[in-house]
Amino acid sequence: MKRILVTGGAGFLGSYMCERLVDEGHDVICLDNFFTAQKTNVVHLLSRPNFELIRHDVTLPIFLEVDQIYHMACPAAPGHYQFNPIKTIKTSVLGSINMLGMAKRCQARILLASTSEIYGDPLIHPQTESYWGNVNTIGIRSCYDEGKRVAETLFMDYYRKNKVDIRIVRIFNTYGPRMHPFDGRVVSNFIRQAIQCQPITIFGEGDQTRSFCYRNDLVEGIFRLMNNENNFIGPVNIGNPGEFTIRELAELVIELTGNHVALEKRPLPPDDPSRRRPDITLAKKHLNWEPQIPLREGLEKTIDWFRSIDFDHYRPPTPNYV
């Protein structure tokens, strides 16, 4: 049994990580400021004796004694991370400094949930971990993209200079139950719009591509990276190499919901990547990991969950997020 901290632990992915670790018998501390997270994501864990929930912002120091840290705190959807871009980059930079300091003091292993967004609008395809990326440092997405790039820098410097035991995972597009229906991500947007019989919004012609990984597969990959003992620290891509155009995704959502809604085209937003697909060679080699759940099956599960929730309970407040 380990004492494990999960920052952003009440979020879409963090809550599943908490759930898995609690079920395995670890003593789990969930840390979240609830800007984008929902307490309903972890309410079923509150009665478990090995689960603790703390409302706290990772940009502020906190002192805990832990063996492992899953550092997953940061708004990850454009609608959320662009709400206050300065706060977003603070979360990636100051939050990482605070968590790395804790890991150094406790001699704990720490994992960074980085992102495929560090590749920007890639000039090579598919994207390998050795690719340095093509990121606009002054664009509207850079608060997230550059924040995660700096976080990776901090992790590597703490590893090289302070011998902190680190892991870095680059997460590609992930979907599944507990997604925030108003987070602005393409899967949640399309499912919510189709369920409500609204036109599905696509940007441009919908020819841009993404690779969608179901959350169970994603969490399994992260767990394997954190607990591998072969000195593999990453960075490593975790995502599904199946590549789909946005139009193909929209048409599949329409088919699976059974609601034949129209497609509504809008102009492309600035810096929207044209292609995104992970090369998962390293994950296969070092973690013996590859995704198991195809897009159709994962979307069916996600649509079932979206039908079960009240969207009005998820409309995000506008907190003083500074």
C-alpha positions as CSV (number, residue, x, y, z in Angstrom):
1,M,0.0,0.0,0.0
2,K,1.3,3.4,-1.0
3,R,0.2,7.0,0.0
4,I,-0.7,8.5,-3.3
5,L,-1.6,12.1,-4.2
6,V,-3.6,12.8,-7.3
7,T,-3.8,16.5,-8.2
8,G,-6.8,17.4,-10.3
9,G,-8.2,14.2,-8.8
10,A,-11.9,15.1,-9.2
11,G,-11.6,15.8,-12.9
12,F,-12.5,13.6,-15.9
13,L,-9.4,11.5,-15.9
14,G,-8.2,12.2,-12.3
15,S,-11.3,10.8,-10.8
16,Y,-10.8,7.5,-12.7
17,M,-7.2,7.3,-11.5
18,C,-8.4,7.9,-7.9
19,E,-11.0,5.2,-8.3
20,R,-8.5,2.7,-9.6
21,L,-5.9,3.4,-6.8
22,V,-8.6,3.3,-4.1
23,D,-9.8,-0.1,-5.4
24,E,-6.2,-1.4,-5.3
25,G,-6.0,-0.5,-1.6
26,H,-3.8,2.5,-1.7
27,D,-4.2,5.5,0.6
28,V,-5.3,8.2,-1.9
29,I,-5.4,11.9,-1.5
30,C,-7.5,13.8,-4.1
31,L,-6.5,17.4,-4.5
32,D,-8.7,19.7,-6.6
33,N,-9.8,23.4,-6.7
34,F,-13.1,22.4,-8.5
35,F,-12.7,25.0,-11.3
36,T,-13.5,22.4,-14.0
37,A,-14.0,19.3,-11.8
38,Q,-17.3,18.0,-10.4
39,K,-17.7,16.6,-6.9
40,T,-20.1,14.1,-8.3
41,N,-17.1,12.5,-10.0
42,V,-15.7,11.3,-6.6
43,V,-18.7,11.3,-4.3
44,H,-18.9,7.5,-4.4
45,L,-15.4,7.4,-3.0
46,L,-16.0,9.7,0.0
47,S,-17.2,6.8,2.2
48,R,-14.0,4.7,1.5
49,P,-11.6,4.8,4.4
50,N,-8.6,5.1,2.1
51,F,-9.8,8.1,0.2
52,E,-9.4,11.8,1.2
53,L,-10.6,14.9,-0.6
54,I,-8.9,18.3,-0.2
55,R,-10.1,21.5,-1.9
56,H,-6.8,23.2,-2.8
57,D,-5.2,25.1,-5.7
58,V,-1.9,23.6,-6.8
59,T,-0.5,27.0,-7.5
60,L,-0.2,27.4,-3.7
61,P,2.2,25.3,-1.6
62,I,0.8,22.4,0.4
63,F,2.7,20.0,2.7
64,L,1.8,16.3,2.6
65,E,3.7,13.1,3.1
66,V,3.3,10.8,0.0
67,D,5.0,8.0,-1.9
68,Q,3.7,8.8,-5.3
69,I,2.2,11.9,-7.0
70,Y,0.0,11.9,-10.2
71,H,0.2,15.5,-11.2
72,M,-2.9,15.9,-13.4
73,A,-4.2,19.3,-12.4
74,C,-4.7,21.8,-15.2
75,P,-7.7,22.8,-17.4
76,A,-7.3,20.7,-20.5
77,A,-10.2,21.8,-22.8
78,P,-9.9,25.0,-24.8
79,G,-13.1,26.4,-23.4
80,H,-11.7,26.0,-19.9
81,Y,-8.0,26.8,-20.3
82,Q,-8.8,30.0,-22.3
83,F,-11.2,31.2,-19.7
84,N,-8.2,32.6,-17.8
85,P,-5.0,31.9,-19.7
86,I,-2.7,33.4,-17.1
87,K,-4.1,31.1,-14.4
88,T,-3.7,28.2,-16.8
89,I,0.0,28.8,-17.3
90,K,0.4,29.4,-13.6
91,T,-1.2,26.0,-12.9
92,S,1.3,24.2,-15.2
93,V,4.3,26.1,-14.0
94,L,3.8,27.0,-10.3
95,G,1.8,23.8,-9.8
96,S,4.6,21.7,-11.2
97,I,7.2,23.6,-9.0
98,N,5.1,22.9,-5.9
99,M,4.6,19.2,-6.7
100,L,8.2,18.6,-7.7
101,G,9.3,20.3,-4.4
102,M,7.1,17.9,-2.5
103,A,8.4,14.9,-4.5
104,K,12.0,16.0,-3.7
105,R,11.3,16.4,0.0
106,C,9.4,13.1,0.3
107,Q,11.6,11.2,-2.1
108,A,8.3,10.4,-3.9
109,R,7.9,9.3,-7.6
110,I,6.0,11.9,-9.6
111,L,4.2,11.7,-12.9
112,L,3.4,14.6,-15.1
113,A,0.2,14.4,-17.2
114,S,1.6,16.3,-20.2
115,T,-0.2,16.6,-23.6
116,S,0.0,16.0,-27.3
117,E,-0.6,19.8,-27.6
118,I,3.2,20.2,-27.0
119,Y,3.6,19.2,-30.6
120,G,1.4,22.1,-31.8
121,D,0.4,21.9,-35.4
122,P,2.8,19.1,-36.3
123,L,5.1,19.1,-39.3
124,I,5.7,15.4,-39.0
125,H,3.1,12.7,-38.9
126,P,2.5,10.6,-36.8
127,Q,4.1,12.3,-33.9
128,T,7.0,10.7,-32.1
129,E,8.4,11.6,-28.7
130,S,11.6,12.9,-30.4
131,Y,9.7,15.6,-32.3
132,W,10.2,19.0,-30.8
133,G,6.9,20.4,-32.0
134,N,5.6,23.4,-34.0
135,V,3.9,25.6,-31.4
136,N,2.9,29.3,-31.6
137,T,4.3,30.8,-28.4
138,I,2.0,33.9,-28.6
139,G,-1.3,32.3,-29.8
140,I,-4.5,31.8,-27.8
141,R,-3.7,28.1,-27.2
142,S,-0.1,28.8,-26.0
143,C,-1.2,29.2,-22.3
144,Y,-1.8,25.5,-22.3
145,D,0.7,24.3,-24.9
146,E,3.6,26.3,-23.6
147,G,2.6,25.7,-19.9
148,K,2.9,22.0,-20.5
149,R,6.2,22.4,-22.3
150,V,7.7,24.3,-19.4
151,A,6.3,21.7,-17.0
152,E,8.2,19.0,-18.9
153,T,11.3,21.2,-18.7
154,L,10.9,21.5,-14.9
155,F,10.4,17.8,-14.5
156,M,13.6,17.0,-16.5
157,D,15.7,19.5,-14.6
158,Y,14.5,18.2,-11.3
159,Y,15.4,14.7,-12.6
160,R,18.9,15.7,-13.8
161,K,19.9,18.1,-11.0
162,N,18.0,16.8,-7.9
163,K,17.6,13.1,-8.8
164,V,13.8,13.3,-8.5
165,D,12.1,10.1,-9.7
166,I,9.9,11.3,-12.5
167,R,7.6,10.0,-15.3
168,I,6.2,12.1,-18.2
169,V,3.2,11.0,-20.2
170,R,1.9,12.9,-23.3
171,I,-1.8,12.4,-23.5
172,F,-3.6,12.5,-26.8
173,N,-7.4,13.2,-27.2
174,T,-9.3,11.2,-24.6
175,Y,-13.0,10.7,-24.2
176,G,-15.5,8.8,-22.0
177,P,-18.0,9.1,-19.2
178,R,-17.5,12.0,-16.8
179,M,-16.4,14.4,-19.6
180,H,-17.8,17.9,-18.8
181,P,-20.5,18.4,-21.4
182,F,-19.6,22.0,-21.9
183,D,-15.8,21.7,-21.9
184,G,-15.6,22.6,-25.6
185,R,-14.0,19.4,-26.7
186,V,-15.1,17.9,-29.9
187,V,-16.5,14.6,-28.5
188,S,-18.5,16.2,-25.8
189,N,-19.7,19.0,-28.1
190,F,-20.9,16.5,-30.7
191,I,-22.6,14.1,-28.3
192,R,-24.4,16.9,-26.4
193,Q,-25.6,18.6,-29.6
194,A,-26.8,15.4,-31.2
195,I,-28.7,14.3,-28.0
196,Q,-30.4,17.7,-27.9
197,C,-31.2,17.5,-31.6
198,Q,-29.1,20.6,-32.3
199,P,-26.9,21.1,-35.4
200,I,-23.4,19.7,-34.9
201,T,-20.8,22.4,-35.1
202,I,-17.7,21.6,-37.2
203,F,-14.9,24.0,-37.9
204,G,-13.7,24.4,-41.5
205,E,-14.6,21.5,-43.7
206,G,-14.0,19.0,-40.9
207,D,-11.0,17.5,-42.7
208,Q,-8.7,18.0,-39.7
209,T,-7.8,14.7,-38.0
210,R,-7.7,13.5,-34.4
211,S,-7.0,10.2,-32.6
212,F,-9.4,9.3,-29.8
213,C,-8.5,7.2,-26.9
214,Y,-11.1,5.8,-24.5
215,R,-10.4,6.8,-20.9
216,N,-10.0,3.2,-19.6
217,D,-7.2,2.6,-22.0
218,L,-5.6,5.9,-21.2
219,V,-5.6,5.3,-17.4
220,E,-4.1,1.9,-17.9
221,G,-1.3,3.4,-19.9
222,I,-0.6,6.0,-17.2
223,F,-0.7,3.4,-14.4
224,R,1.8,1.3,-16.3
225,L,4.2,4.2,-16.8
226,M,4.1,5.2,-13.2
227,N,4.7,1.7,-11.9
228,N,7.3,0.4,-14.4
229,E,10.6,-0.4,-12.7
230,N,12.8,-0.5,-15.8
231,N,13.9,3.1,-15.4
232,F,11.7,4.2,-18.3
233,I,10.7,7.8,-17.5
234,G,9.4,8.9,-20.8
235,P,8.2,11.2,-22.3
236,V,5.8,8.6,-23.8
237,N,2.8,9.1,-26.0
238,I,-0.4,7.5,-24.7
239,G,-3.2,7.6,-27.2
240,N,-5.0,5.7,-29.8
241,P,-3.3,5.6,-33.2
242,G,-6.6,5.2,-35.0
243,E,-7.0,8.5,-37.0
244,F,-10.4,10.0,-37.9
245,T,-11.4,13.2,-39.5
246,I,-13.7,15.5,-37.5
247,R,-16.4,15.0,-40.1
248,E,-16.1,11.2,-39.7
249,L,-16.5,11.6,-35.9
250,A,-19.6,13.8,-36.4
251,E,-21.2,11.3,-38.7
252,L,-20.5,8.4,-36.3
253,V,-22.0,10.3,-33.4
254,I,-25.1,11.1,-35.5
255,E,-25.4,7.4,-36.4
256,L,-25.0,6.2,-32.8
257,T,-27.4,8.7,-31.3
258,G,-30.0,8.0,-33.9
259,N,-30.8,11.8,-34.2
260,H,-30.2,12.9,-37.8
261,V,-29.1,16.5,-37.2
262,A,-27.4,18.8,-39.7
263,L,-23.7,19.8,-39.7
264,E,-23.1,23.5,-39.2
265,K,-19.8,24.8,-40.5
266,R,-17.9,27.6,-38.7
267,P,-14.5,29.2,-39.4
268,L,-11.4,27.4,-38.1
269,P,-10.1,28.8,-34.8
270,P,-6.5,30.1,-34.6
271,D,-3.7,27.5,-34.3
272,D,-6.1,24.6,-34.6
273,P,-3.9,21.6,-35.4
274,S,-4.6,20.1,-38.8
275,R,-3.5,16.5,-37.9
276,R,-2.9,14.6,-34.7
277,R,-1.9,11.0,-34.3
278,P,0.4,9.4,-31.8
279,D,3.3,7.0,-32.6
280,I,3.0,4.6,-29.7
281,T,6.1,2.5,-30.4
282,L,7.7,3.4,-27.1
283,A,4.5,2.6,-25.1
284,K,4.4,-0.8,-26.8
285,K,8.1,-1.5,-26.2
286,H,8.5,-0.2,-22.6
287,L,5.0,-0.6,-21.1
288,N,3.5,-3.4,-23.2
289,W,0.6,-1.1,-23.7
290,E,-1.7,-0.4,-26.6
291,P,-5.4,0.7,-26.7
292,Q,-8.0,-2.0,-26.7
293,I,-11.3,-0.2,-27.1
294,P,-12.3,0.9,-30.7
295,L,-14.0,4.3,-31.2
296,R,-17.5,2.9,-31.9
297,E,-17.6,1.0,-28.7
298,G,-16.2,3.8,-26.6
299,L,-18.6,6.3,-28.1
300,E,-21.5,4.0,-27.3
301,K,-20.5,3.9,-23.7
302,T,-20.0,7.7,-23.6
303,I,-23.3,8.4,-25.3
304,D,-25.1,6.2,-22.7
305,W,-23.5,8.2,-19.9
306,F,-24.4,11.6,-21.5
307,R,-28.0,10.5,-21.8
308,S,-28.0,9.7,-18.0
309,I,-27.0,13.2,-16.8
310,D,-28.7,16.5,-16.4
311,F,-26.8,19.0,-18.5
312,D,-28.0,21.9,-16.4
313,H,-26.0,20.6,-13.4
314,Y,-22.8,20.9,-15.4
315,R,-23.1,24.4,-16.6
316,P,-19.8,25.9,-15.4
317,P,-19.9,28.8,-13.0
318,T,-17.7,31.9,-13.6
319,P,-15.6,31.8,-10.5
320,N,-12.9,34.4,-9.6
321,Y,-10.3,32.2,-11.2
322,V,-7.1,34.1,-10.7
